[in-house]
Amino acid sequence: MILDIVSPEAKLFSGTVTSVTLPGVDGSFQILNNHAPIVSILEKGTVKITAPSFNFSKDVADKFTRVNDQTYTLEITSGTIEMKDNKIIVLVD
């Protein structure tokens, strides 16, 4: 799957991922490959990204926390997510 995370200031992440866990308004949910199309509102919480590799630009790398070689987290205050055709777009504050 392709994941793009965008904030008002910059594109925070763009790459191939194996899973994404997001803080939905009704609780956390996970998106895996070939997930059904979805649009949802996100609340304050942690976005957990699992991927084979990560390449962050230097100006946004400090926003992410490393869990292990294949997992990073990002704290958000709110946002929206759209998943369609194995492409995930997350708009965050």
C-alpha positions as CSV (number, residue, x, y, z in Angstrom):
1,M,0.0,0.0,0.0
2,I,1.1,3.6,-0.5
3,L,0.8,6.0,2.4
4,D,0.9,9.8,2.3
5,I,0.8,11.8,5.5
6,V,0.3,15.5,5.0
7,S,0.1,18.3,7.5
8,P,-0.6,22.0,6.8
9,E,3.2,22.7,7.0
10,A,4.6,19.8,5.0
11,K,4.4,16.3,3.6
12,L,5.4,14.2,6.5
13,F,5.7,10.8,5.0
14,S,5.3,9.1,1.6
15,G,6.1,5.5,1.0
16,T,5.1,1.8,0.8
17,V,3.7,0.4,4.1
18,T,2.4,-3.0,5.3
19,S,-0.1,-1.6,7.9
20,V,-1.3,1.6,9.5
21,T,-3.1,2.0,12.8
22,L,-5.1,5.2,13.3
23,P,-6.9,6.9,16.2
24,G,-10.5,7.0,14.9
25,V,-13.3,8.9,16.8
26,D,-14.9,5.5,17.7
27,G,-11.5,3.9,18.6
28,S,-8.3,2.8,16.9
29,F,-8.5,0.9,13.7
30,Q,-5.9,-0.8,11.4
31,I,-5.7,-0.7,7.7
32,L,-4.0,-3.6,5.8
33,N,-3.4,-4.3,2.1
34,N,-6.6,-4.5,0.0
35,H,-8.7,-2.9,2.7
36,A,-12.2,-1.8,1.7
37,P,-12.5,1.9,0.7
38,I,-12.9,4.1,3.8
39,V,-13.1,7.8,4.8
40,S,-12.9,8.6,8.5
41,I,-12.3,11.4,10.9
42,L,-9.3,11.0,13.3
43,E,-9.0,12.3,16.8
44,K,-6.0,13.0,19.1
45,G,-3.8,10.0,19.4
46,T,-1.0,7.9,17.8
47,V,-0.6,6.9,14.2
48,K,1.4,3.6,14.0
49,I,3.1,2.9,10.7
50,T,4.7,-0.5,9.8
51,A,6.8,-0.6,6.7
52,P,9.9,-2.5,5.3
53,S,11.9,0.7,5.3
54,F,11.6,4.4,6.2
55,N,13.0,7.5,4.5
56,F,12.1,10.8,6.3
57,S,13.3,14.2,5.3
58,K,15.5,15.8,7.9
59,D,13.0,18.6,8.6
60,V,10.2,16.2,9.7
61,A,12.1,13.2,11.1
62,D,11.8,14.6,14.7
63,K,8.0,14.3,14.5
64,F,8.3,10.5,14.4
65,T,9.2,8.1,17.2
66,R,11.0,4.8,16.3
67,V,9.5,1.7,17.9
68,N,11.7,-0.7,16.0
69,D,13.3,-1.1,12.5
70,Q,9.9,-1.5,10.8
71,T,7.6,0.6,13.0
72,Y,7.4,4.3,13.7
73,T,4.7,6.3,15.4
74,L,3.4,9.9,14.9
75,E,1.4,11.9,17.5
76,I,-1.6,13.9,16.0
77,T,-4.2,16.1,17.4
78,S,-6.8,15.5,14.6
79,G,-7.2,14.6,11.0
80,T,-8.9,12.7,8.3
81,I,-8.1,9.6,6.3
82,E,-9.1,8.2,2.9
83,M,-8.2,4.7,1.7
84,K,-9.0,3.7,-1.9
85,D,-7.3,1.3,-4.3
86,N,-4.4,0.6,-1.8
87,K,-3.6,4.3,-1.5
88,I,-4.0,5.9,1.9
89,I,-4.0,9.7,2.3
90,V,-3.9,11.0,5.9
91,L,-4.4,14.7,6.5
92,V,-3.2,15.6,10.1
93,D,-2.9,18.6,12.4
